[in-house]
C-alpha cells in the first residue's frame, strides 16, 4: 500500500476527544491523506466540529467510505465497520484504585499506541497473553501542540503577573474534592494573591458547576472547554484530586498539589486537611529542586517524548500494520453480547 490516499476514521464519543484526535487529523492531512469524524452517542456535541472538518453521519456512510484505519480514544469500537482498529487512549492512568479499565482488554483493537514505558510494558504483557493485538510506543498525540508551542494564550491576562492556580476535579462523587474544598477556594480567591482558573470533568454535577461559576471575579475564572491544553499552559501550579489531567500538567514540568489523593506518588504534593492547601500551594510555587527532580523522573516513565511528533509515530505504527497485515494475530473472541449492544446503540443491523 502506498503512503498516500489512506483514509482514517476519527471515532469519538466524548467532547474532550476532539482535542485528543485533532493533532492526528492535522498530521493525516499534512501528508495528503483523508480524515473523517464519526460521533457515537449523545454525549458528544457536533457543534464542536469545525467548518472544515468532515463528518460521516451513519454507519452505512462509514462502510461506504471504507476507512483503512479507525483511530479511537475510547475503550470500545464496533467490529462491523471497516479498517484496522487503533486505540490511542483518552487519558493517562492516574492511579485510581478503580481504574482497572486502563489496562482492560475488550478485544476491539488491532493496535494499541502507548504513551510511554509505564503503559507500554503492561500492554506488551497483555499482548503476549492475548495474541490478538500489537503494541507500539508512540507517545500521546494530544500533547503534540503543547510540545510544539502551538497553543494560544487565551487565558493570559495582560498586566496581571500574579501566580496562576488551576483547579481541576474529577466528577466521581467518591473521588471528587470539589464539594469539600469549595469554601477554601472561595476564601483563597477572595484574598486576591493568586489568579484562579477552574475547570471540571464534563460529567461533573450541575450543582457543583453552578456553585463555582458563582465565584467568578477578577480573581477566579470558570472555564468550560473541549481543550484543556491552553489552560494547563496558563497555570503555574495545579490543585487537583485524582483526575488524570494532573498528569498532563506534570508533563510540562510543573508541580501539582492534590487533596486526599489515593496514591503514594512522591512527585505529587498531597494534603489531607483543608488548612494544608494554602501552604502546599506556596511550597509548590517555590518549585523545590527535590520535587522537580521527582517530577522529571516520573515524566520520563509516563511520557518520555517531548518532540511533538507522537501523531506521526501513531500513523507510522498504523501504516506498518496496514502494510504487513494482521495475519500474525489470533482471531478475537466473538463477544456477541457486546457487539449486539453496539449494534443496538448505533441502530445498525446489517451484516
Steps between C-alpha positions, in 0.01 A plus 500: 500500500637842408551774755233721339123509489435301814175559683483537879177504699511708821252320726394688814232489771599792728562870439853488641591253225503777239820640651646149531466420130545840333882478500463167320260659251757773436776243440272293273411798285858629491605188312210515257278234655134527600333522841130486589325512836235267635317607817359216712210559737350809662790611724703652217387835361528542121510877550867461597582388145675767297362608161790336318462164679313220326247284681338170405152481647418129484668163512382447141695811398805374689486164322459670163801725572710191588756637747838328508532561873277614787665715768324476836567682830239289681478141619254366243453501125264281293648215301253544215664811356798466263862569582753393758410628845761712679469594868664832594359544855284777645741583783768367729480244776477728803526220755138495611417177678200453274690571176554140396339590167821671386655154458183308417494330160157505339606321182417795276844614386771375264758752625553698821719810469639547849623817670822386665665212691243515783228409248704304246632230733157394635349500150787297356436243773128500414583469129717194568218338693225593256670481162219705345667843476833675462657778706705800389644762734426829326418762759159665527401716199288728720815659641662581165378863489632555852849378415501685167405827670187536285255588779330837519524727803125523556524496881783745548400843635716790384655686790398238760816336628346311791570124522224300331343200675300253292242298693374184333288221644358167393123451486482183714308575820733269692823650369418865423634761739302785341217498758744476790743775406237750379511725806881495507528596133239772549705646786833473315357660187360789702849570639607589146862384538462251214293482184285186488385299199240228567416218260310177565439169330200537263301253712529710817162562664323820398458598865876507556564675169248772582652557846845560353367713216349727765852564636617669180675832549821675399675232705321185379385383155291189438584342167294260288704368209561194283877567505679533835851548359492883492376491861789279604742734329357808674535369856805491726367234738202265509267399782331169428375169643536183292411631154740378231532857371755550778741280304472726196586792727803321645627430148567873464743474792258677734402392854161368612343522846241229560230477765453149642654330199485123549848430362835523675673674210795707617480735199174643638460735796209330673305648790223356716367809679344818364734728692798329332397609150634858509844411645531214251423727205757753625761225529418363154531849349851512645583192288740327740775313310428163666136511391585612148751214462230247600261655249759472223567132577127428500451677166777292342308187595149613414573695178866542397422657162547878501531562124133553410512219242285236668233532230755410235611197703138383537451525125830321433397212731157489334658498155727216603199291598322595178807401298565170676141406585359334810567145387735438792229583753254253647134535424320711760230342720150547357363703794151467355321679785735798488467537124123458520492792744712708262262423212203601711670821611588596143177369346685285247390144427647418160775244459 
